[in-house]
Amino acid sequence: MKNIKYLLLLFIAVLTACRQNEPAQDSSDKPEKHFVKTAVAEHHTYTPGIMTSGTVHASREANVGATLPGKVEQIMVSKGQQVKKGQLLALMSGEMLTQAQIERNALEKDYKRVKRLFEKGSVTQQKFDHVKAEYDASNAKVQMLKKNTEIRAPLSGVVTDFLVREGENYFFSPNLKPGYSMTSGIVQIMKINPVEVRFGVNEKDLPRIKPGQQVKIHITAFPDTVFSGTVTQMPELLSTNSRTGEVIAEITNKSRKILPGMSASIEVITKEESAVFVPLEALFRPQGSETDFVFVVKDNKVNRKPVKRIASQKDMVAVDGLIAGDEVITAGKEGLENGVTVTVKNK
């Protein structure tokens, strides 16, 4: 029995010694495994849109007044009334016109008398020319004062405001109302069918917009309606501060429910283009950087590439810097560097 115990203890001692003599394995020698998910960059066509905001304006506006100061005797229209070009809007006091007409009538008699004498050869050409010039000047003065007395619409539109009331004296004193024309006048008229929507566009987007191009316009006051507009005017210069220019689009407004001053958001519809798309989660931006990157996998090796965003469609991003077929990492990017070996597990 003692021999068996002795042999058992000897066996255990030998086994322990053998294990102690085995070389220890360094866990640091084992390469760290990186498991990632990937997606393939694909070539797609898309319609890029330009989104911006703007303001509704009348397509034409005028603050109609007289060329001379005077008293407003009568206003012939009401606020909100539709008027036609040439329609009588207001009457001014006519004292100066009456005086000018009396002077013109007296000169007309002199002119007719001198003309008869001139035809008979009783007065000189110089005398006749002098009287005729006085009569013509007097007649022109009457016509000018008549126009000043009868205030007529220079365009067809809607009466939007009265700047002087009946019985008040009118003086030409220009004041600026932000966003509109000078406020000096008697009656304000605006053409609101069609209306204009004016919006700023950045210099990099301007080459993608042309006159006649269609735009989708969302008026804030009518959130459930999309209005169709047409670009009618491009900017002639840009702001030196914002580097933007004002583009004008027109909207038909037969119902007159779209009013000047309303706010709007605009989507410019541009021509179809093509680009390479990757999932949004494939992009990352290192802290402190202003550049987007993706990890491209080839032969299980990682290559970090910079990319530039072009457009977005739902959860996909069009980028410049990749080619169709590139395999990009969408999950497991943490701790990756160039040249690292990864294991793709997409299931």
C-alpha positions in Angstrom: 0.0 0.0 0.0 2.8 2.3 0.9 4.5 1.5 -2.5 1.3 2.5 -4.4 1.1 5.8 -2.6 4.7 6.4 -3.3 4.3 5.7 -7.0 1.2 7.9 -7.2 3.0 10.8 -5.7 6.0 10.3 -8.0 3.7 10.3 -11.0 2.1 13.6 -10.0 5.5 15.2 -9.4 6.8 14.2 -12.8 3.6 15.4 -14.5 3.8 18.8 -12.8 7.4 19.2 -13.7 6.6 18.5 -17.4 3.9 21.1 -17.5 6.2 23.7 -15.9 8.8 23.0 -18.6 6.3 23.7 -21.4 6.8 27.1 -23.0 4.1 29.6 -22.1 1.8 30.9 -24.9 1.7 34.7 -25.3 -1.8 35.8 -26.0 -0.6 39.0 -27.4 0.8 37.1 -30.4 -2.7 36.2 -31.5 -4.0 38.7 -34.1 -7.2 40.5 -33.0 -10.1 39.6 -35.2 -12.3 42.3 -36.7 -15.8 41.3 -37.8 -17.6 43.8 -40.1 -20.6 44.1 -42.3 -20.4 45.5 -45.8 -22.4 46.8 -48.7 -21.5 47.3 -52.4 -21.4 50.8 -53.9 -23.9 51.0 -56.7 -24.4 53.3 -59.7 -27.9 54.9 -59.8 -29.7 57.7 -61.6 -31.4 60.4 -59.5 -33.0 63.8 -59.8 -31.1 66.3 -57.6 -33.2 69.0 -56.1 -32.3 72.5 -54.9 -34.2 73.4 -51.7 -34.4 77.0 -50.5 -36.9 79.5 -49.1 -38.4 82.6 -50.5 -41.1 85.3 -50.4 -44.2 86.0 -52.5 -44.3 89.4 -54.3 -46.7 91.0 -56.7 -45.6 90.6 -60.3 -46.0 94.4 -60.7 -46.8 97.2 -58.3 -47.3 100.9 -58.5 -48.0 103.7 -56.0 -50.0 106.0 -58.2 -49.9 109.8 -57.5 -49.9 113.2 -59.1 -47.0 115.0 -60.6 -47.9 118.1 -58.6 -49.0 118.5 -55.0 -52.7 119.2 -54.3 -55.9 118.2 -52.5 -57.5 114.8 -53.1 -61.1 115.6 -53.9 -62.5 112.2 -54.5 -61.3 108.6 -54.6 -63.2 106.6 -57.2 -62.2 103.0 -56.2 -62.4 100.8 -53.1 -59.7 98.7 -51.4 -59.6 95.2 -52.9 -61.2 96.3 -56.2 -59.9 94.9 -59.5 -59.1 97.8 -61.8 -58.1 98.0 -65.5 -55.2 100.0 -67.0 -56.4 103.6 -67.7 -59.3 103.4 -65.2 -60.0 106.6 -63.2 -58.8 106.2 -59.6 -59.0 109.6 -58.0 -59.7 113.3 -58.7 -57.5 116.1 -57.5 -58.5 119.7 -56.9 -58.9 121.5 -60.2 -58.1 125.2 -59.4 -54.8 125.2 -61.3 -56.5 123.4 -64.2 -59.3 125.9 -64.3 -56.9 128.8 -64.3 -54.8 127.2 -67.1 -58.0 126.6 -69.2 -59.0 130.3 -68.9 -55.5 131.4 -70.0 -55.6 128.8 -72.9 -59.0 130.1 -74.1 -57.7 133.7 -74.2 -54.6 132.7 -76.1 -56.6 130.6 -78.5 -58.6 133.7 -79.5 -55.4 135.7 -80.0 -53.9 132.8 -82.0 -57.0 132.6 -84.4 -57.0 136.4 -84.9 -53.3 136.6 -85.7 -53.5 133.6 -87.9 -56.2 135.3 -90.1 -54.1 138.4 -90.3 -51.0 136.4 -91.1 -52.9 134.7 -94.0 -53.8 138.1 -95.3 -50.2 139.3 -95.0 -51.0 141.9 -92.3 -48.5 140.5 -89.7 -45.0 139.2 -89.9 -44.0 135.5 -89.7 -42.2 136.4 -86.4 -45.3 137.7 -84.8 -47.4 134.7 -85.9 -44.7 132.2 -84.6 -44.6 134.0 -81.3 -48.3 133.9 -80.7 -48.6 130.3 -81.9 -45.8 129.2 -79.5 -47.6 130.8 -76.5 -50.8 129.1 -77.5 -49.1 125.7 -77.9 -47.4 126.0 -74.5 -50.7 127.0 -72.9 -52.5 124.0 -74.5 -49.7 121.6 -73.3 -50.0 123.1 -69.8 -53.8 122.4 -69.8 -53.2 118.8 -70.8 -50.5 118.3 -68.2 -52.7 119.7 -65.4 -55.6 117.6 -66.6 -53.5 114.4 -66.3 -52.5 115.7 -62.8 -56.1 116.2 -61.9 -57.3 112.8 -63.1 -55.3 110.0 -61.5 -55.6 106.8 -63.7 -54.3 103.3 -63.3 -51.0 102.6 -65.1 -51.6 98.9 -65.0 -54.4 96.3 -64.4 -54.4 95.0 -60.9 -55.9 95.1 -57.4 -56.2 98.2 -55.2 -54.2 97.2 -52.1 -53.9 100.4 -50.1 -54.7 104.1 -49.9 -51.7 106.3 -49.0 -53.8 109.5 -49.0 -57.5 109.8 -48.1 -60.2 112.0 -49.5 -59.8 115.6 -48.4 -56.2 115.3 -47.6 -53.4 117.1 -49.3 -51.0 115.1 -51.4 -47.3 115.9 -51.4 -44.5 114.0 -53.2 -42.5 112.6 -50.3 -40.9 109.3 -51.0 -40.7 106.8 -48.1 -39.5 103.2 -48.2 -41.7 100.3 -47.0 -39.4 97.3 -46.6 -39.9 94.8 -49.4 -42.1 97.1 -51.5 -41.8 100.1 -53.7 -41.7 103.7 -52.5 -44.8 104.6 -50.6 -45.3 108.1 -52.0 -48.6 108.1 -53.9 -52.3 108.2 -53.5 -53.4 104.7 -54.5 -51.4 101.5 -54.3 -52.0 98.9 -57.1 -50.6 95.4 -57.3 -50.8 92.8 -60.1 -51.2 89.5 -58.2 -52.1 87.2 -61.1 -49.6 85.9 -61.6 -47.5 86.4 -58.4 -43.7 86.2 -58.2 -41.8 84.1 -55.7 -38.3 85.4 -55.1 -35.7 83.2 -53.6 -31.9 83.1 -53.0 -29.7 80.5 -54.7 -26.1 79.8 -53.8 -23.5 80.4 -56.5 -22.6 76.7 -56.9 -26.3 75.9 -57.7 -27.0 78.7 -60.1 -25.6 76.9 -63.2 -28.2 74.2 -62.7 -31.1 76.7 -63.0 -32.3 78.1 -66.3 -35.2 80.4 -67.3 -38.3 78.3 -68.1 -37.3 75.7 -65.5 -40.1 74.2 -63.4 -40.1 74.6 -59.6 -42.3 73.2 -56.8 -43.5 75.8 -54.4 -44.9 75.2 -50.9 -46.7 78.3 -49.5 -46.6 78.2 -45.7 -50.2 79.3 -45.5 -51.4 76.4 -47.6 -49.4 73.4 -46.3 -51.5 70.8 -48.2 -51.0 72.4 -51.7 -48.0 72.2 -54.0 -48.0 75.1 -56.5 -46.2 74.8 -59.8 -44.0 77.7 -60.8 -41.8 78.7 -63.7 -38.4 80.5 -63.5 -38.7 83.8 -65.3 -35.6 85.7 -64.2 -32.1 85.0 -63.2 -29.8 87.2 -61.1 -27.5 89.7 -62.8 -25.2 89.9 -59.7 -24.5 88.1 -56.4 -24.3 89.3 -52.8 -20.7 89.8 -51.8 -21.6 88.5 -48.3 -23.7 85.4 -48.9 -22.6 84.6 -52.5 -26.2 84.1 -53.4 -28.4 85.6 -56.2 -32.1 86.2 -56.4 -34.1 84.0 -58.7 -37.7 84.8 -59.6 -40.4 82.3 -60.4 -44.0 83.0 -61.4 -47.2 81.2 -60.1 -50.7 81.5 -61.6 -53.0 83.1 -59.0 -56.4 83.3 -60.5 -58.1 82.8 -57.1 -56.0 85.6 -55.6 -55.6 83.6 -52.4 -51.7 83.8 -52.6 -50.9 87.2 -51.2 -47.7 89.3 -51.4 -45.6 88.9 -48.3 -46.4 85.2 -47.8 -43.4 82.9 -47.1 -42.6 79.9 -49.2 -40.2 76.9 -49.6 -39.0 76.1 -53.1 -37.8 72.9 -54.7 -36.1 73.5 -58.1 -36.5 70.5 -60.3 -33.2 69.8 -62.2 -32.3 67.3 -64.9 -31.6 63.6 -64.1 -28.0 62.8 -63.2 -26.1 59.6 -62.2 -23.7 58.9 -59.3 -22.3 56.2 -57.1 -24.5 55.5 -54.0 -23.5 53.9 -50.7 -25.6 53.5 -47.4 -25.5 56.5 -45.1 -24.0 54.4 -42.3 -20.9 53.7 -44.4 -19.8 57.3 -44.0 -17.9 58.6 -40.9 -16.1 61.8 -40.0 -13.2 61.7 -37.6 -13.4 64.2 -34.7 -12.0 67.5 -35.7 -12.2 66.7 -39.4 -14.5 68.3 -42.0 -14.0 65.4 -44.5 -16.2 62.3 -44.8 -14.5 58.9 -45.1 -15.4 55.3 -45.9 -13.6 52.0 -45.3 -13.2 50.0 -48.5 -12.5 46.2 -48.2 -10.5 44.4 -50.8 -9.0 40.9 -50.2 -10.1 41.3 -46.5 -7.8 44.3 -46.2 -9.1 47.8 -45.2 -8.4 51.0 -47.1 -9.7 54.3 -45.8 -10.8 56.6 -48.6 -12.1 60.3 -48.4 -15.4 60.9 -50.2 -17.5 64.0 -51.0 -21.2 64.0 -50.6 -23.2 64.9 -53.7 -26.8 64.1 -52.8 -29.0 62.1 -50.5 -32.0 59.8 -51.1 -33.6 58.4 -48.0 -30.9 56.2 -46.4 -28.5 56.3 -49.4 -25.8 58.9 -50.2 -24.3 59.8 -53.6 -20.6 60.3 -53.2 -17.6 61.3 -55.3 -14.4 59.2 -54.6 -15.7 55.7 -55.1 -16.5 53.5 -58.1 -19.4 51.1 -58.5 -18.5 47.7 -57.1 -16.4 49.0 -54.2 -17.2 47.0 -51.0 -17.6 49.5 -48.1 -18.0 48.7 -44.4 -21.3 49.7 -42.8 -20.9 48.2 -39.3 -17.8 47.4 -37.2 -15.8 50.5 -38.2 -14.6 51.1 -34.6 -10.8 50.8 -34.2 -10.1 50.1 -37.8 -7.0 51.5 -39.6 -5.5 51.2 -43.0 -4.2 47.7 -43.8 -6.1 45.9 -41.0 -7.4 42.5 -41.9 -11.2 42.0 -41.4 -13.7 39.2 -41.5 -16.8 40.0 -43.4 -20.0 38.6 -41.9 -23.1 39.9 -43.6 -25.4 37.1 -42.5 
